[in-house]
């Protein structure tokens, strides 16, 4: 029973007791009046509570355009819950966010926002929830252009229904029609799939520029052995890139081209030892059957002196309660199960103080060769291969070649259809990852066409999107012959520029139809 219910019941009971003592007409009228007042108070409390929970407050210092607008369309409450979590995660990462039901968002609010996230469910056979119908009727008919807006969509649905995530796709198509720019591809959640939700959180981290945003729910990892680690670009002006191979300890693990490896990183032993020394704690101390040192390998460790100081004097169990688990990291899988191992391409990332990134540092330097890596494969149906007889245009840059390589491996085995690869990096001499393999595919005909862009090999920087623009007519010709377009690599820069080139080359209606037909797919990060 809520406090409001208890309050109302107490008023009713006290009124009944009072009426039993005094049966005068005055008291009966007083009782009726008191019940009405109590009911009105209760209704006011419910309305006020609903309004308070329906919007996440925006920090006062944030300008309207800097605030991420989080809109939700919810029938049963689940989309609203996830939208509130989304806004809270952004705010914890230092990004101002406001959460509103779609019906509370009008054309003026969209015009004022620069970034928006939508968490939407679908009812019936592809219909919007009740609290989105006003948005559909008003904002989606009265907004001529949102060219300034960047957006992302989390679509909730159930694949047992014919029009899976129908309203999410409808919203996505409309946003592209009014020239809004997707930050990443629509994320579909089939019956609450935890992997898709973790991918959404991963995208939130990229949006917020936060590498330490905690998972809402940790993956159930399996144990894999690191069997290969080779730097592919020694001498490059860019950060080191490593080719890694891992083998599952459990038999029967499988995946397909386009799927994602979720990695559970660990803190290196020297950072854990330094942290323990700062707190004058013994890493061998036991907490719930495990030594403190092992626990700390899986926790986010503070590095600012003020944060470390605030933890001094805590017992080991209280310390662990203050430290959040390490978040997962995502990498495109560069191999097929038939290769006998799961392969990744990982570029080292670094913090401002020189420390290596959580995931890249763990995989490329700290875990021993032959050591155990916590890994979970996440099915990524949105980037699975097209039909075997369909021509395929593959576009990517940097470590994005990993996801494209898996597709080329699959095409080499099972398809005779034409394939065209457009790939960009810094220098051909150092950064042409998997060069021998790619040239062999070109020579054998697996690759019908190969175009590269190495930005630092000439005075004027030339990127993969520039090469694509130079072949706009050929792209249109391939698409006319039924080709699908797959893009893998950097979300900021490459993917946005490639999208703009395709929009110009093919036209808005054609590109929207390609996406709707599953012929325009992206794995960007």
C-alpha positions as CSV (number, residue, x, y, z in Angstrom):
1,X,0.0,0.0,0.0
2,X,1.4,3.5,-1.0
3,X,1.5,6.3,1.5
4,X,-1.3,8.1,-0.5
5,X,-3.5,5.0,-0.3
6,X,-2.9,4.7,3.5
7,X,-3.7,8.4,3.9
8,X,-7.0,8.1,2.0
9,X,-7.9,5.0,4.0
10,X,-7.1,6.6,7.3
11,X,-9.4,9.5,6.4
12,X,-12.2,7.1,5.5
13,X,-11.9,5.1,8.6
14,X,-11.7,8.1,10.9
15,X,-14.8,9.5,9.1
16,X,-16.7,6.2,9.7
17,X,-15.7,6.1,13.3
18,X,-16.8,9.7,13.8
19,X,-20.1,9.0,12.1
20,X,-20.7,6.1,14.4
21,X,-20.5,8.4,17.4
22,X,-22.5,11.2,16.0
23,X,-25.3,10.6,13.5
24,X,-26.3,14.2,13.0
25,X,-26.9,15.4,9.4
26,X,-24.1,18.0,9.8
27,X,-21.6,15.3,10.5
28,X,-22.8,13.2,7.6
29,X,-22.3,16.2,5.3
30,X,-18.9,16.8,6.8
31,X,-17.9,13.2,6.3
32,X,-18.9,13.4,2.6
33,X,-17.0,16.6,2.2
34,X,-14.0,15.1,3.8
35,X,-14.0,12.1,1.6
36,X,-14.2,14.3,-1.5
37,X,-11.3,16.5,-0.3
38,X,-9.3,13.4,0.4
39,X,-10.0,12.0,-3.1
40,X,-9.0,15.2,-4.7
41,X,-5.8,15.3,-2.7
42,X,-5.1,11.7,-3.8
43,X,-5.7,12.5,-7.5
44,X,-3.5,15.6,-7.2
45,X,-0.7,13.6,-5.7
46,X,-0.9,11.0,-8.5
47,X,-0.8,13.6,-11.2
48,X,2.1,15.4,-9.6
49,X,4.0,12.2,-9.1
50,X,3.5,11.2,-12.8
51,X,4.7,14.5,-14.0
52,X,7.7,14.4,-11.8
53,X,8.7,10.9,-13.1
54,X,8.0,11.6,-16.7
55,X,10.8,14.1,-17.2
56,X,14.4,14.0,-16.2
57,X,15.4,17.5,-15.1
58,X,17.9,19.3,-17.2
59,X,21.0,20.8,-15.4
60,X,20.5,24.6,-15.2
61,X,23.8,25.3,-16.8
62,X,23.0,23.4,-20.0
63,X,21.9,25.4,-23.0
64,X,18.8,24.0,-24.8
65,X,20.8,23.0,-27.9
66,X,23.3,21.1,-25.8
67,X,20.7,19.0,-24.1
68,X,20.0,15.5,-25.5
69,X,16.3,15.1,-26.0
70,X,15.2,11.6,-25.0
71,X,11.6,10.8,-26.2
72,X,9.7,7.7,-25.5
73,X,6.6,6.0,-26.9
74,X,5.4,3.5,-24.3
75,X,2.2,1.4,-24.0
76,X,3.0,-0.8,-21.1
77,X,5.8,1.3,-19.4
78,X,8.9,-0.6,-20.6
79,X,10.0,2.0,-23.2
80,X,9.5,4.7,-20.6
81,X,11.7,2.8,-18.1
82,X,14.5,2.4,-20.6
83,X,14.2,6.1,-21.7
84,X,14.6,7.2,-18.1
85,X,17.6,4.9,-17.7
86,X,19.0,6.4,-21.0
87,X,18.7,9.9,-19.7
88,X,20.1,9.0,-16.3
89,X,23.2,7.3,-17.9
90,X,23.9,10.4,-20.0
91,X,23.6,12.7,-17.0
92,X,25.9,10.5,-15.0
93,X,28.4,10.9,-17.8
94,X,28.1,14.7,-17.7
95,X,25.7,15.1,-20.6
96,X,22.5,17.1,-20.1
97,X,19.4,15.1,-21.0
98,X,15.7,15.6,-20.9
99,X,13.2,12.7,-21.0
100,X,9.7,13.3,-22.3
101,X,6.8,11.3,-23.7
102,X,6.6,11.8,-27.5
103,X,3.2,13.6,-27.1
104,X,5.1,16.2,-25.1
105,X,7.5,16.9,-27.9
106,X,6.4,19.3,-30.6
107,X,8.0,20.7,-33.7
108,X,9.5,23.6,-31.7
109,X,11.3,21.2,-29.3
110,X,12.7,19.3,-32.3
111,X,13.8,22.5,-33.9
112,X,15.7,23.5,-30.7
113,X,17.4,20.1,-30.2
114,X,20.7,19.2,-31.9
115,X,20.7,15.6,-30.7
116,X,17.7,13.3,-29.9
117,X,17.3,9.7,-28.8
118,X,14.0,7.9,-29.2
119,X,12.9,4.8,-27.2
120,X,9.8,3.5,-28.9
121,X,7.6,0.4,-28.7
122,X,5.1,-0.8,-31.2
123,X,1.5,-1.9,-30.6
124,X,-0.9,-4.0,-32.7
125,X,0.3,-4.5,-36.3
126,X,3.0,-1.7,-36.4
127,X,1.0,1.0,-34.7
128,X,2.4,3.7,-32.4
129,X,1.6,3.6,-28.7
130,X,-1.2,5.8,-27.4
131,X,1.2,8.4,-26.0
132,X,2.8,8.9,-29.5
133,X,-0.3,9.4,-31.6
134,X,-0.3,13.2,-31.1
135,X,3.3,13.3,-32.1
136,X,2.5,11.3,-35.3
137,X,-0.4,13.6,-36.1
138,X,1.2,16.9,-35.3
139,X,5.0,16.9,-35.3
140,X,5.4,14.3,-38.0
141,X,3.2,16.3,-40.4
142,X,4.2,19.9,-39.4
143,X,8.1,19.6,-39.5
144,X,9.5,20.4,-42.9
145,X,13.2,19.9,-42.1
146,X,15.4,18.6,-39.3
147,X,18.7,18.8,-41.2
148,X,20.4,20.1,-38.0
149,X,19.3,17.1,-35.9
150,X,21.3,13.9,-35.1
151,X,19.3,11.0,-33.8
152,X,19.3,7.4,-32.5
153,X,16.4,5.0,-32.1
154,X,15.9,2.1,-29.7
155,X,13.0,0.1,-31.1
156,X,11.2,-2.4,-28.9
157,X,9.2,-5.2,-30.4
158,X,8.5,-8.9,-30.7
159,X,9.7,-10.8,-33.8
160,X,6.7,-13.1,-33.6
161,X,4.6,-10.3,-35.0
162,X,4.7,-9.6,-38.7
163,X,5.5,-5.9,-38.4
164,X,8.4,-6.2,-36.0
165,X,9.4,-2.9,-34.5
166,X,7.0,-1.3,-37.0
167,X,6.7,2.1,-35.3
168,X,10.4,2.3,-34.8
169,X,11.0,1.9,-38.5
170,X,8.2,4.4,-39.3
171,X,9.9,7.0,-37.1
172,X,13.3,6.2,-38.6
173,X,12.0,6.6,-42.2
174,X,10.3,9.9,-41.3
175,X,13.5,11.3,-39.6
176,X,15.5,10.5,-42.6
177,X,12.8,12.0,-44.9
178,X,13.2,15.3,-43.0
179,X,17.0,15.1,-43.4
180,X,17.9,14.3,-39.8
181,X,21.2,12.4,-39.6
182,X,21.4,9.0,-37.8
183,X,24.1,8.8,-35.2
184,X,24.0,5.0,-35.6
185,X,21.6,2.4,-37.1
186,X,18.3,1.7,-35.5
187,X,18.8,-0.7,-32.6
188,X,16.0,-3.4,-32.5
189,X,15.2,-5.2,-29.2
190,X,13.4,-8.4,-29.7
191,X,11.4,-9.3,-26.5
192,X,13.8,-7.5,-24.2
193,X,17.0,-8.9,-25.7
194,X,19.8,-8.0,-23.3
195,X,22.5,-8.0,-26.0
196,X,20.7,-5.3,-28.0
197,X,20.2,-3.2,-24.9
198,X,24.0,-3.5,-24.1
199,X,24.6,-2.3,-27.7
200,X,22.4,0.7,-27.1
201,X,24.4,1.5,-23.9
202,X,27.6,1.1,-25.9
203,X,26.3,3.7,-28.3
204,X,25.3,6.0,-25.4
205,X,28.9,5.8,-24.2
206,X,30.2,6.9,-27.6
207,X,27.6,9.7,-27.7
208,X,28.7,10.9,-24.3
209,X,32.4,10.5,-25.0
210,X,32.5,8.2,-21.9
211,X,34.5,5.0,-21.9
212,X,33.4,4.1,-18.4
213,X,29.6,4.1,-18.6
214,X,28.4,1.1,-16.6
215,X,26.4,-1.7,-18.2
216,X,22.8,-1.9,-17.0
217,X,23.2,-5.7,-17.0
218,X,26.5,-7.5,-17.4
219,X,26.9,-10.1,-20.2
220,X,27.2,-13.7,-19.4
221,X,30.7,-14.3,-20.7
222,X,32.5,-17.5,-21.8
223,X,36.2,-18.3,-21.5
224,X,38.3,-17.9,-24.6
225,X,42.1,-18.3,-25.1
226,X,44.2,-15.6,-26.8
227,X,46.2,-17.6,-29.4
228,X,47.5,-14.8,-31.7
229,X,48.5,-11.2,-31.2
230,X,50.3,-9.4,-34.1
231,X,50.8,-5.7,-34.7
232,X,49.8,-5.0,-38.3
233,X,51.1,-1.4,-38.7
234,X,54.6,-1.0,-37.2
235,X,55.9,2.4,-38.3
236,X,52.5,3.9,-38.8
237,X,51.8,7.5,-37.8
238,X,48.5,6.2,-36.3
239,X,48.0,4.2,-33.1
240,X,49.1,0.6,-33.1
241,X,46.6,-1.9,-34.7
242,X,46.7,-5.5,-33.6
243,X,45.3,-8.7,-35.3
244,X,44.1,-11.0,-32.5
245,X,42.8,-14.6,-32.6
246,X,41.0,-16.4,-29.8
247,X,39.6,-19.9,-29.4
248,X,36.7,-20.9,-27.3
249,X,37.2,-23.3,-24.4
250,X,33.7,-24.7,-24.9
251,X,33.0,-26.7,-28.0
252,X,30.3,-25.8,-30.6
253,X,30.5,-22.0,-30.4
254,X,29.3,-20.4,-33.6
255,X,28.6,-17.1,-35.3
256,X,28.2,-15.5,-38.7
257,X,29.5,-12.6,-40.6
258,X,28.3,-9.3,-39.1
259,X,28.2,-10.6,-35.5
260,X,29.9,-8.8,-32.6
261,X,32.3,-9.9,-29.9
262,X,31.6,-8.4,-26.5
263,X,34.8,-8.4,-24.3
264,X,34.9,-8.2,-20.6
265,X,38.1,-6.3,-19.9
266,X,40.3,-6.6,-16.8
267,X,42.5,-4.1,-15.1
268,X,46.3,-4.8,-15.5
269,X,48.0,-6.2,-12.4
270,X,50.3,-3.2,-11.9
271,X,47.3,-0.8,-11.8
272,X,45.6,-2.9,-9.2
273,X,48.8,-3.2,-7.1
274,X,49.2,0.6,-7.2
275,X,45.6,1.2,-6.2
276,X,46.0,-1.2,-3.2
277,X,49.2,0.5,-2.1
278,X,47.5,3.9,-2.2
279,X,44.8,2.6,0.2
280,X,47.2,0.5,2.3
281,X,45.1,-2.6,1.7
282,X,46.2,-6.3,1.3
283,X,45.2,-7.7,-2.0
284,X,45.0,-11.2,-0.4
285,X,42.2,-10.2,1.9
286,X,39.1,-12.4,1.2
287,X,35.7,-11.0,0.3
288,X,32.9,-13.4,-0.4
289,X,35.2,-16.3,-1.1
290,X,37.5,-14.3,-3.5
291,X,40.7,-12.3,-2.8
292,X,40.4,-8.5,-3.1
293,X,43.0,-8.4,-5.8
294,X,40.8,-10.5,-8.1
295,X,37.7,-8.4,-7.4
296,X,39.6,-5.2,-8.3
297,X,40.6,-6.5,-11.7
298,X,36.9,-6.3,-12.6
299,X,36.1,-2.9,-11.1
300,X,36.5,0.7,-12.3
301,X,39.4,2.1,-10.4
302,X,39.6,5.8,-9.7
303,X,42.8,7.6,-10.7
304,X,42.2,11.1,-9.5
305,X,43.8,11.7,-6.1
306,X,40.7,13.2,-4.6
307,X,38.6,10.1,-5.6
308,X,41.2,7.8,-4.1
309,X,41.5,9.8,-0.9
310,X,37.7,9.5,-0.4
311,X,38.1,5.7,-0.3
312,X,40.8,5.5,2.3
313,X,39.9,3.8,5.5
314,X,37.1,1.7,4.0
315,X,37.1,-2.1,4.7
316,X,37.5,-4.3,1.6
317,X,33.8,-5.2,1.4
318,X,32.7,-1.5,1.7
319,X,35.3,-0.5,-0.9
320,X,33.9,-3.0,-3.4
321,X,30.4,-1.5,-2.9
322,X,31.8,1.9,-3.9
323,X,33.4,0.6,-7.2
324,X,31.3,-0.1,-10.3
325,X,32.0,-3.2,-12.5
326,X,34.0,-2.6,-15.7
327,X,31.8,-2.1,-18.7
328,X,32.1,-4.3,-21.8
329,X,33.7,-3.5,-25.1
330,X,32.5,-4.3,-28.6
331,X,34.5,-5.4,-31.6
332,X,33.4,-6.5,-35.1
333,X,34.4,-10.2,-35.7
334,X,36.8,-10.5,-38.7
335,X,36.5,-14.3,-39.2
336,X,34.1,-17.2,-39.7
337,X,33.8,-20.3,-37.5
338,X,35.3,-22.3,-40.3
339,X,38.6,-20.5,-39.7
340,X,38.9,-22.3,-36.4
341,X,39.3,-19.1,-34.4
342,X,37.6,-15.8,-33.7
343,X,39.6,-12.9,-35.1
344,X,39.5,-9.3,-34.1
345,X,41.3,-6.1,-35.3
346,X,41.9,-3.7,-32.4
347,X,43.4,-0.3,-32.4
348,X,45.0,0.8,-29.2
349,X,43.3,3.8,-27.5
350,X,44.7,5.9,-24.7
351,X,43.5,8.2,-22.0
352,X,44.8,11.7,-21.7
353,X,47.2,10.6,-18.9
354,X,48.8,8.0,-21.2
355,X,47.0,4.9,-19.8
356,X,45.8,2.5,-22.4
357,X,42.1,2.1,-22.9
358,X,40.3,-0.6,-20.9
359,X,39.4,-2.9,-23.8
360,X,42.2,-2.2,-26.2
361,X,44.9,-2.2,-23.5
362,X,43.7,-5.5,-22.1
363,X,43.6,-7.2,-25.4
364,X,46.7,-5.8,-27.1
365,X,49.1,-5.6,-24.2
366,X,48.1,-6.9,-20.7
367,X,46.5,-10.3,-21.2
368,X,49.2,-12.9,-21.7
369,X,49.3,-14.9,-25.0
370,X,47.6,-18.1,-24.0
371,X,45.7,-16.3,-21.3
372,X,41.9,-16.3,-20.7
373,X,39.7,-13.6,-22.1
374,X,36.0,-13.1,-21.1
375,X,34.0,-13.0,-24.3
376,X,30.4,-13.2,-25.5
377,X,29.2,-13.3,-29.1
378,X,26.3,-11.0,-29.8
379,X,24.1,-11.8,-32.8
380,X,23.9,-8.7,-35.0
381,X,21.2,-9.5,-37.4
382,X,21.2,-5.9,-38.7
383,X,24.6,-6.6,-40.3
384,X,24.2,-10.2,-41.4
385,X,25.0,-11.1,-45.1
386,X,22.7,-10.4,-48.0
387,X,21.3,-13.0,-50.3
388,X,24.1,-15.0,-52.0
389,X,23.1,-13.8,-55.5
390,X,22.9,-10.1,-54.6
391,X,25.9,-7.8,-55.6
392,X,27.5,-6.2,-52.6
393,X,29.3,-2.9,-52.1
394,X,31.5,-2.9,-49.0
395,X,32.7,0.5,-47.6
396,X,34.9,1.0,-44.6
397,X,37.9,2.6,-43.0
398,X,40.5,1.7,-40.4
399,X,39.6,-1.3,-38.2
400,X,36.2,-1.3,-39.9
401,X,37.9,-3.7,-42.4
402,X,37.4,-6.4,-39.8
403,X,33.6,-6.6,-40.3
404,X,34.0,-6.3,-44.0
405,X,36.6,-9.1,-44.1
406,X,34.2,-11.5,-42.5
407,X,31.6,-10.8,-45.3
408,X,34.2,-11.2,-48.0
409,X,35.2,-14.6,-46.5
410,X,31.6,-15.6,-46.5
411,X,31.2,-14.4,-50.1
412,X,34.3,-16.3,-51.2
413,X,32.8,-19.5,-50.0
414,X,29.1,-19.3,-51.0
415,X,28.6,-16.5,-53.6
416,X,29.5,-15.8,-57.2
417,X,27.9,-12.4,-57.2
418,X,30.0,-9.3,-57.8
419,X,31.7,-7.6,-54.8
420,X,33.1,-4.1,-54.6
421,X,35.4,-3.0,-51.7
422,X,36.1,0.7,-50.9
423,X,38.6,1.0,-48.1
424,X,40.4,4.0,-46.5
425,X,43.3,4.4,-44.1
426,X,46.4,6.6,-43.5
427,X,49.3,5.2,-45.5
428,X,49.4,2.3,-47.9
429,X,52.9,1.3,-46.8
430,X,51.8,0.8,-43.2
431,X,48.0,0.7,-42.8
432,X,46.7,-1.5,-45.6
433,X,45.4,-4.2,-43.2
434,X,45.1,-7.7,-44.6
435,X,46.6,-6.3,-47.9
436,X,47.8,-9.7,-49.3
437,X,44.5,-11.4,-48.6
438,X,42.5,-8.5,-50.2
439,X,44.7,-8.4,-53.3
440,X,44.4,-12.2,-53.6
441,X,40.6,-11.8,-53.6
442,X,40.8,-9.1,-56.2
443,X,43.1,-11.3,-58.4
444,X,40.8,-14.4,-58.1
445,X,37.6,-12.4,-58.8
446,X,36.0,-12.6,-55.4
447,X,36.4,-8.9,-55.5
448,X,35.1,-7.5,-58.8
449,X,36.4,-4.1,-58.0
450,X,38.8,-2.6,-55.3
451,X,39.2,1.1,-54.5
452,X,41.4,2.5,-51.8
453,X,42.0,5.9,-50.2
454,X,45.1,6.5,-48.1
455,X,44.7,10.0,-46.7
456,X,48.4,10.7,-45.9
457,X,49.9,9.5,-49.2
458,X,49.4,12.9,-50.9
459,X,49.4,16.6,-50.0
460,X,45.6,16.8,-50.0
461,X,43.9,14.4,-47.7
462,X,41.7,12.0,-49.5
463,X,39.2,9.7,-47.7
464,X,37.0,6.8,-48.7
465,X,34.0,9.1,-49.0
466,X,35.8,11.1,-51.6
467,X,36.5,8.0,-53.6
468,X,32.9,7.0,-53.3
469,X,31.7,10.4,-54.5
470,X,34.0,10.1,-57.5
471,X,32.2,6.8,-58.5
472,X,28.6,8.0,-57.8
473,X,27.4,7.0,-61.2
474,X,28.8,3.5,-60.8
475,X,27.3,3.2,-57.3
476,X,23.9,4.0,-58.8
477,X,24.4,1.5,-61.5
478,X,25.3,-1.3,-59.0
479,X,22.3,-0.4,-56.9
480,X,20.1,-0.5,-60.0
481,X,21.3,-4.1,-60.5
482,X,20.2,-5.0,-57.0
483,X,23.4,-4.4,-55.0
484,X,23.3,-4.0,-51.2
485,X,25.6,-1.5,-49.4
486,X,27.4,-2.4,-46.2
487,X,29.3,0.2,-44.2
488,X,31.7,-0.5,-41.3
489,X,34.0,1.8,-39.4
490,X,34.0,5.2,-37.8
491,X,30.5,6.7,-37.0
492,X,31.9,10.2,-36.7
493,X,33.3,11.4,-40.0
494,X,33.4,8.4,-42.4
495,X,29.9,7.0,-41.8
496,X,28.2,10.4,-41.8
497,X,30.1,11.5,-45.0
498,X,29.4,8.3,-46.8
499,X,25.7,8.6,-45.9
500,X,25.7,12.2,-47.3
501,X,27.4,10.9,-50.6
502,X,24.9,8.1,-51.0
503,X,22.0,10.5,-50.3
504,X,23.3,12.8,-53.1
505,X,24.1,9.9,-55.5
506,X,20.9,7.9,-55.1
507,X,18.4,10.4,-53.8
508,X,16.4,10.4,-50.5
509,X,13.6,8.1,-51.6
510,X,15.9,5.5,-53.0
511,X,18.2,5.4,-50.0
512,X,15.3,5.2,-47.6
513,X,13.9,2.3,-49.6
514,X,17.3,0.6,-49.6
515,X,17.4,0.8,-45.8
516,X,13.8,-0.4,-45.5
517,X,14.6,-3.4,-47.8
518,X,17.7,-4.3,-45.7
519,X,20.0,-3.3,-48.6
520,X,21.7,-0.5,-46.7
521,X,23.3,-1.7,-43.5
522,X,25.9,-0.2,-41.2
523,X,28.1,-1.4,-38.3
524,X,29.6,1.9,-37.1
525,X,31.2,2.9,-33.9
